[in-house]
Structure formats: C-alpha cells, structure tokens
C-alpha cells in the first residue's frame, strides 16, 4: 500500500529537519540501498520524498 501525499510531505519535512543540508544525500543513500535490494515500492516512495524536498527548498528560496 502506498503512503499518502500527506505522509510523504511529513517524511520530507522530517528528513529536512534531521539532516539539514545533507538531507538529499540521505535520501540518495536510501534510494541506492532500496534499488540494490530490489525494493521498487520503497524506491518510488523515496523518489516522492525527494520531489517534496525539492519543492520545499524551492518554496523557501522564492520571495513571497
């Protein structure tokens, strides 16, 4: 079962809070591990988290 958009955003925010500037490095490492393990569902979930993190960082750079 896929996780909801809300849960993906919550994960992205938590990864950002915990890992800060190294958040994307952490995500890439998780995706590498999942890919090597053949866990495609997990990999797709982390791809969604990476997309949310990108959106979050872009929103923080855009003047309001």
Buried (B, 14 or more C-beta within 10 A) or exposed (E): EEEEEEEBBBBBBEBBEEBEEEBBEBBEEBBEEBEEEEBEEBBEBBBBBBEBBEEBBEEEEEEE
